[in-house]
């Protein structure tokens, strides 16, 4: 009789262990970290014991529409935007983003998608990419320079569309 109880306990432990493994895999594939509310009412996600702003939900993420190649075969110098270096410019090009007017037209959901894709944690909004791009797309160099400096331009003007 004792060996039946031991066998039952072993099977129960095995079932528990398998359930934990399957649950962990499903959570990694489909789940997110549970959101917590802070004193200010903002949702945060626990990341290694530290509180970080919650990521936008999938409904709030929309990939911006890209184009196959730069218009006229010449892309704008996206590195003029604060926070865009050579690596990020290549990533934007791979997404079909070549011109300031494309970035200037991003909606909030598109900003969220690019920010999430680049793992920037809100940097696009903090550095005002859309506003910078709008000024450059409109050819408003004086206002851009007043607000953001030369933006990486070394005496060159941006291509206006």
C-alpha positions in Angstrom: 0.0 0.0 0.0 2.9 2.4 0.8 4.3 2.0 -2.7 1.0 3.2 -4.2 1.1 6.3 -2.1 4.8 7.0 -3.1 3.9 6.3 -6.8 0.9 8.7 -6.6 3.1 11.4 -5.0 5.7 11.0 -7.7 3.1 11.3 -10.4 1.5 14.4 -8.8 5.0 16.0 -8.5 5.6 15.2 -12.2 2.3 16.6 -13.2 2.9 19.8 -11.2 6.4 20.2 -12.7 5.1 19.7 -16.3 2.3 22.2 -15.6 4.8 24.8 -14.4 7.0 24.3 -17.5 4.0 24.5 -19.9 2.7 27.6 -18.1 6.1 29.3 -18.2 6.4 28.6 -21.9 2.9 29.9 -22.6 3.6 33.0 -20.6 6.7 33.7 -22.5 5.0 33.2 -25.9 1.7 35.0 -25.2 1.7 36.7 -21.8 3.0 40.0 -20.5 4.2 41.1 -17.1 1.3 42.0 -14.8 0.7 45.8 -14.6 0.8 47.5 -11.2 -0.8 50.8 -10.4 1.5 53.5 -8.9 0.5 56.1 -6.4 -0.1 58.5 -9.3 -2.4 56.0 -11.0 0.0 55.2 -13.8 0.3 51.6 -14.9 3.8 50.2 -14.4 5.4 46.8 -15.2 7.7 45.1 -12.8 11.1 44.5 -14.5 13.6 42.8 -12.3 12.2 44.4 -9.2 12.2 47.9 -10.6 9.1 49.8 -11.8 9.0 50.9 -15.4 6.2 52.5 -17.5 3.9 49.9 -19.0 4.3 49.3 -22.7 1.5 50.3 -25.0 -1.0 47.5 -25.8 -1.0 45.9 -29.2 -4.1 48.0 -30.0 -2.1 51.1 -29.5 0.7 50.0 -31.8 0.5 50.6 -35.6 3.5 50.1 -37.9 4.0 53.2 -40.0 3.6 52.7 -43.7 6.9 52.7 -45.4 7.9 53.0 -49.1 10.0 50.7 -51.2 12.8 53.1 -51.7 13.7 56.8 -51.3 11.9 59.2 -53.6 14.1 60.3 -56.4 16.7 57.8 -55.2 17.9 60.2 -52.5 16.8 59.8 -48.8 16.8 62.7 -46.4 19.5 62.8 -43.8 17.5 61.3 -40.9 20.5 61.7 -38.6 19.6 65.3 -38.3 16.9 64.2 -35.9 18.1 64.1 -32.3 18.6 60.4 -31.3 19.0 59.1 -34.9 22.5 57.8 -35.6 23.8 55.7 -38.4 22.4 52.4 -36.9 18.9 53.8 -36.3 18.9 55.5 -39.7 19.6 52.0 -41.3 16.8 50.5 -39.2 14.4 53.3 -40.3 15.4 52.7 -43.9 14.8 48.9 -43.5 11.3 49.9 -42.3 10.7 52.0 -45.5 11.2 55.3 -43.7 13.5 57.6 -45.8 12.0 61.1 -45.5 11.2 63.7 -42.9 7.6 64.1 -44.1 7.0 60.4 -43.4 8.1 60.8 -39.7 6.2 64.2 -39.5 3.0 62.3 -40.4 3.3 59.6 -37.7 0.3 59.1 -35.5 0.6 58.4 -31.8 0.1 54.6 -32.5 2.9 54.7 -35.1 5.2 56.5 -32.7 4.4 53.8 -30.1 5.2 51.1 -32.7 8.6 52.5 -33.7 9.5 53.3 -30.1 8.7 49.7 -29.1 10.5 48.3 -32.2 13.6 50.3 -31.4 13.3 49.6 -27.7 13.6 53.4 -27.0 11.2 53.6 -23.9 9.6 56.9 -24.9 12.7 58.5 -26.4 11.0 59.4 -29.7 8.4 61.6 -27.8 11.0 63.0 -25.4 13.3 64.0 -28.3 10.3 65.3 -30.4 11.1 63.4 -33.6 7.7 64.2 -35.2 8.1 67.9 -34.5 11.7 68.0 -35.6 10.8 66.1 -38.8 7.8 68.4 -39.5 10.1 71.5 -39.3 12.7 69.9 -41.6 10.0 68.6 -44.1 8.5 72.1 -44.3 12.0 73.6 -44.9 11.8 75.6 -41.7 15.5 75.5 -41.0 15.6 78.7 -38.9 13.0 77.4 -36.4 14.6 73.9 -36.4 18.0 75.4 -35.6 16.6 77.7 -32.9 14.9 74.7 -31.2 17.2 71.8 -31.9 20.6 73.2 -33.1 22.0 72.1 -36.4 20.8 68.5 -35.9 23.9 66.9 -37.2 24.0 68.9 -40.4 27.4 70.1 -41.3 26.4 73.1 -43.4 24.2 71.0 -45.7 20.5 71.8 -46.2 17.9 69.0 -46.2 16.1 68.0 -49.4 12.6 69.5 -49.5 9.7 67.6 -50.9 
